[in-house]
C-alpha cells in the first residue's frame, strides 16, 4: 500500500495528462477500506467498494442528502478507476519485464519505461545523462554472463542456468551501479555531497565525514550480483587477475577511508550521531581508532573508551541538542549566525528575562541592526514560565459559540481538554491509521451491530404501525411469535447491514469472514433471545430505539472554589429505552468492546474518565415524572468471549451509591464546562492514553516550560483537583480539606 502511495506522489514521475491526480485522496481511501497489498486490491477491490458504498442509514432517508451522496460517489468511483488504469499499466509493464531474458531486452524495456514514466527522461541534465548511460551499459552483460557460464562449466562451480538475466538480477546490478557511479555536476566550487566511492581521487580544502557510525562505516560486505565470490575465485585461478572478493572488502573500505582522509588539505571533521530520531543510542564506527595516531595526545596514551569520554581537544566536541546552546556554539566557533539562530542565542542568554533582555543580548553578540520583536516574543512564549499561552493550546479568551456537548465529547473534555480543543473546537481530524492485513475496523463493526439491534427491536416495537415514544402499553409478551419475529428480523437485517463489510473482506479472506460472521450471528441470536426473556421477567417493554435527545442539564457549582452553576446543553441518542407500567425507565447501551467494569466504577465517572452511563441516567431522569430510572451496559461480541458479556454474565449497571456520588459528579461537570466557557484547555492525561492519542504530535506536554505553565495556571487548579476525585472524596471541599 505505502509503495503505491509513494509512487503516485513522486515528483520524478510523469502521469497521463488527461487524468485528475489525487494521491492524498487515494491514500485516505486505502486506509479506510483496508487496502494492503496486491495490484487487484487497487484495480478491482477499491473501485468495487466505492461503487457499492452506501450512505449513512439515517442520511439515506433524506432525498437531497442521498442525491448529493450519489453524485459524490460517482466522482470517487471515476477517480478510483483512473488510478486502477495506471496501476494496471504498471503491473502489465512489470509482467513484460519479467519475460526479458537478455541484457538487450532489459535495456530496451527500461528505455521505453523511462521515456513513458520518468519526467525529463530525454533531457541533457548531468544526472539524466548518467542514468541513461548506466541503462545502456547493460548491453555487454550478455557476453559477461555467457563467458562466466563457460568459465565455470568445466569445474564443480554451478553455472547460471541458461545464461539468462532475470529482472531481479538487472535491478540489483543497476542499484549497485547507481551507488558507485559518480554523477558529473561540474566543479563550480562550493559544497559537494559525496560518498566515499564518489570522493576517491579528489582533493578538498575542508572535508566533513557525516554519519561516521558503526552501521555505516565500513559498509556491509555484499557479493556481486553476477560474479559471486565462488565464481571470482575460479576466475582468479583461470585468468591470474586480482579480482576482489566481498569477504576481503575490509581492506578496500580501509583504503577508501584513507583516500578520503588524505583528500583534506586544511581541515577534517568527523561527525556521528549519538542517538537516532527515536532516542536510541548509536555507536561510533570502530574505524575511529585509525585516527588515533594524529589526534591530540595527553600526558598518557588514551584508550578508545577514554578518548570518547574526554573533553576537547583530546575527545570529541559534543554538539548541543538544545537550539539555544547550539546557536551559541556556532557563534563561538564560526562567528556567523542566521537570523533565527541569532534569536535563539539571544533568548537563551536572556533566560526568561523578557524581550528587553533579548535585545540587550543582541548587542552583547555584536549583532547587526535587527529588531525582529516577533521572534523575541515567540521564543519568550515557548521557553519562559510566562508569556503567550496560546502555544500551549490556550486561546486566551472565551469561546464565542455556546457549547453543545455529547456524552463522548464531554468525556473527552474531562479526560484531556486539549484533545477536546483540537477535535471539537478546531474540528481537526487526524489521518486514518494505515491499513493492516486482516483488520476489521472496530468502530465500523460496532456501528453495524448497533444498527442490526436497532432494527430488530424497532420491528418488535412497531410491527404494524408507528407507536408513540412513551406509550403506556403493558409489559413485553414473550411468545413463540415474538421469538420468531425477532429471529426473522435479525436474519433480514444481518444481510442488508453486513453486506458492504462482507463484500470487502470476503473477496480476500472468504474463510476468515465466514468464520467471523458465523460467530457474530450466533452471538446476536443468543443476545436477543436472552434480552427478550429478561425484559419479560422484569415487566419491561422496549419503547424506543436510537431515541434522540437534545436537552439541558442544570448543575450546581461551588462558589467557594469559584465554580459557577451552569446549564449544559447535551445532545445524543440512547440505544434503547424500556419502561414498566409503573413508569420506571431503563436505559440500555450496547458495547462491543472494552472493560465494562470501568464504566460503573464511582472513581472513574467522578473524575470524568467514564461519563456516558451517568449522563444517560441524568438525561433519562428528565423524561419521567419522578419515576425511578436505571441505566445499564450490555456487552456483546468477540471482545467478551469466552466468558464475559451480557450473554454469559448479564448486564452492568450503575451502583446503588450513584445517588450519593451525584453531587460530586455534578460539581465536576460544572468544572469541566467552566474550562470551555473561559477558553482554557490544559493538556492532561496519564502516559498510557497519551501514547494512543490522535494529537500527540501536536501536544506539548513533554515540553517542560509548557508543562509548568499549564500546571501552575491558577484557573486550571480546580480541573486538576477534579481529576483526583474518588468515592471517598467526591467533592472539591473533600479533596482540598475545605480550603479553596
PyMOL commands that set and color helices and strands:
alter all, ss='L'
color gray80, all
select helices_A, chain A and resi 2-9+23-32+39-51+59-61+63-98+103-117+126-136+141-153+161-163+167-180+196-199+229-239+246-262+286-294+304-309+323-334+339-350+355-364+373-383+389-392+407-415+417-425+442-461+480-506+510-538+559-561+597-600+602-606+612-621+638-640+646-649+658-678+687-691+704-712+714-722+732-735
alter helices_A, ss='H'
color red, helices_A
select strands_A, chain A and resi 204-209+264-270+404-405+541-555+566-579+585-591+629-635+652-653
alter strands_A, ss='S'
color yellow, strands_A
deselect
rebuild
show_as cartoon
